[in-house]
């Protein structure tokens, strides 16, 4: 069962998590470039670090 969980986590990382983290990082950079949206730039920065982890944990 641990092997299945590991494989599903790798699939999540490759197909969803990595791209989601890159997207959040780019959104944060755009928010920091536009001076007025700097307070909104901190949220994508925090979300990008969580993008590589699956949102759901199975028992």
C-alpha positions as CSV (number, residue, x, y, z in Angstrom):
1,X,0.0,0.0,0.0
2,X,2.9,2.4,0.7
3,X,4.2,1.8,-2.8
4,X,0.8,2.8,-4.3
5,X,0.8,5.9,-2.2
6,X,4.3,6.8,-3.3
7,X,3.4,6.3,-6.9
8,X,0.3,8.4,-6.6
9,X,2.3,11.2,-5.0
10,X,4.8,11.1,-7.8
11,X,2.1,11.2,-10.4
12,X,0.5,14.2,-8.5
13,X,3.8,16.0,-8.4
14,X,4.6,15.5,-12.1
15,X,1.2,16.3,-13.5
16,X,-0.4,18.7,-11.1
17,X,1.8,19.9,-8.2
18,X,4.8,21.1,-10.2
19,X,2.8,23.1,-12.7
20,X,0.6,24.5,-9.9
21,X,3.6,25.7,-8.0
22,X,5.1,27.3,-11.1
23,X,1.8,29.1,-11.8
24,X,1.5,30.4,-8.3
25,X,5.1,31.6,-8.4
26,X,4.5,33.5,-11.7
27,X,1.3,35.0,-10.3
28,X,3.3,36.2,-7.2
29,X,6.0,37.7,-9.4
30,X,3.4,39.6,-11.5
31,X,1.8,40.9,-8.3
32,X,5.1,42.2,-7.0
33,X,5.9,43.9,-10.4
34,X,2.7,45.8,-10.2
35,X,3.3,48.0,-7.2
36,X,-0.4,48.3,-6.1
37,X,-0.8,44.5,-5.8
38,X,2.2,43.7,-3.5
39,X,-0.1,42.7,-0.6
40,X,-1.7,40.1,-2.9
41,X,1.7,38.8,-4.0
42,X,2.3,37.1,-0.6
43,X,-0.5,34.6,-1.0
44,X,0.7,33.0,-4.2
45,X,4.2,32.8,-2.7
46,X,2.9,30.7,0.2
47,X,0.7,28.6,-2.0
48,X,3.5,27.8,-4.4
49,X,5.4,26.1,-1.6
50,X,2.4,23.9,-1.0
51,X,1.8,23.1,-4.7
52,X,4.1,20.1,-4.7
53,X,2.1,18.3,-2.0
54,X,-1.2,16.5,-2.6
55,X,-4.1,18.2,-1.0
56,X,-5.8,15.1,0.1
57,X,-4.2,12.5,2.5
58,X,-5.7,9.0,2.5
59,X,-5.8,7.0,5.7
